[in-house]
Amino acid sequence: MKLVYQQMLAFFSIILLLLILIGTFSFHLTKELVYQNTWNQLEGYAYSLKTEAMSIEQMANGKTVFALDTQKLQNYEMLLQNQAVHFTIYTSRKQVLYPETLGFQSAISKKEWAKLKKGDILRRKNDLSWLRKSGNLKNNGRQQQKMTDILAPCFDSKGNLVAVISVGAKVSSLQVSFSRIQRSLVIMLLIAAVVGAIFSYFLAHYITKRISHLQKATRQVAAGNFDVQLTNNHRDEIDDLANDFNQMAASLSKSEAEIKRQEDRRRQFMADAAHEMRTPLTTINGLLEGLAYNAIPEDSKDKSIELMRNETKRLIRLVNENLDYEKIRSGQIILNRRNFEAMHVLKNIKTQLNKKAAAAGDQLEIEGPQELEVYADYDRFVQVVFNITQNAIQFTKNGSIRISVERGFQSSIFRISDTGIGMSEEQLKNIWERYYKADVSRKNTKYGESGLGLAIVQQLMELHHGKVEVISHPDQGSTFTLIFPDKK
C-alpha cells in the first residue's frame, strides 16, 4: 500500500473513531435529555393536578378526606390524552382514587412506596404498564405498552403520605422525538465523515508530496549530485528532516571535494615518491652492480658504500614519515608527557642541523633564557621542532633561522623564524594538508620529500592540546609559533 493511502487510512480512522465516540455520546445525551424534559413536563402536570384539582381536608375524627374537582380532572384528562399523557391518583399501592373506571395504571412496588413516603419523586423509564379503557377492550383484555412515568407523593398536614399522583407518557411518543433528533445527528455525522475523508486525503497527499520531494532529492544524492537543496520553512519535523538532509548534502559535497583533493595529492605524492625513490634506488643498484663486477676502484669502494647508506636512509625517511602520519591519525601513538628542560634539547637540534644550515648559507640561532621547562612528550617535541627548523632551512638560502623561547601564561612558547621565500595566503591555507608542498619547484630537495612534515607537526600539536600558528609573507620569510600548555 502506498504511503498516501496509509496516511489517509490513518487520518480517516482517527476521524471515524472520534465521530463514533461523539455520535455515541450524542445519542446517549440526547436520549437522556428527552427523558429529562419529559419527566420535568410530567412533574409540572402532577403539580398542576395537585394544586388546582385536588384538596386534602383533615376531619375532626382525624381522618383525611380528599376533595377532587372532577370537572377539572376530566378537562385535564382530555387535554393530556391529546398529548398521549395519562394520570392516575392512588391512595395506596393498589387502590386507585381517580379515575373511577380503570384507566392508566402503573404498578408500584413496596420499595418505591417506601421512597414515596420519604418525599421522593420517582422517575421511571421503559416501565411495563398498560392502558385499559372501557368499551375499547374486552372485559379482561389488556394492551401492554412501554411507558415512562413519574410518581409524585401528596402529604397531609401531619406529613403522612395520603396519595400518589402517577403521570405517564408513552415511550413510543418519546421515541418519535428521539428518532427525529437521531436522524439529524446521523446525517450530520455522515457529512462529517465525508468531509473527514476528503480532508484526510488532501492532508495525506500534502505530507506524501513533501516526502516525495525528499525521496527525489535522495536519489539525486545517490546518483552523485551533492548540490541538491530542499526548501526548509522551519514548520515541522519534515522541515527539520529537510534541514538535516541539506546539511548532509553539503557535508557530502565537502567530503567529495576533500576526497578529490586528497586523491590528487596522493597521486602527486606517489609520483613524487616514485621519482624520489627511483634516483636512490638507481644509484644503489648501479653501485651494487659495480661492486659485484669489481668495476669500482678499491679506493672508491668506501665512498660508494657511504653513498648507498645515505640513499638508503633517504628511502627509510620517506617510509617512516608516512607511517608516522598514519599512526598519529589512527590514534596509535600514545604520548608520554612530562616536564623536561627544553633549552638543552634545542641546542642538540641546532648541533644536528648546523651542517645543513651551513650548506644552505644560513645562520641558525637560539634566543631565550638559560633554562626553560616544557611539558611534552620528549621524542615528539624533538620531532616537531626538528621538522619546522629543517623546513625553514629548506626554504631559506643565505639567510638566518632563529629559534626564540619564552614563558607564556601557563604555557611554553617557541617561535621559529626564517628569512626565506615565505608563503602567500593561498599557500598558508594548505600547508597543513597531507602531501602539500608550498614550493613545487623544490620537489627534489633533500629534505621534506613527502610533503608530510607539517601535517605531522599539526597532528602532534593537537595531541599535546597545544597550538601551532604561522605568519608568512612572500619573500619576507615565515614565523612558526608553537604553544605547549603546562601540566594541569
Disulfide bonds with the S-S distance in Angstrom:
none
